[in-house]
Amino acid sequence: MATDAENAGVTSAKIKFCDLRCEHADFVKSEHLDGSNSCRTFMALWCNKLQQIVTKNAPCAVLYGKRRPKSNI
């Protein structure tokens, strides 16, 4: 069972996920890609608010930080 310290501040199952519906999300620009990611498999998004690449479909790093929310169940 996850403790509150491990849970990245999530207290509900209503988690906001990183996807293109987010007002801060954008496609990753070519200058942010290295050779290993250049195939653009679309596993990441650019977060305009954080000014960094974030994992697509992961819990919102703006709201929850880089740690991933864990279920308390």
Secondary structure, DSSP 8 states (H G I E B T S, - for coil): ---GGGTTT--SS---B-STTSTTEE---GGG--GGGTT--S-EEEETTTTEEEETTSB-HHHH-SS------
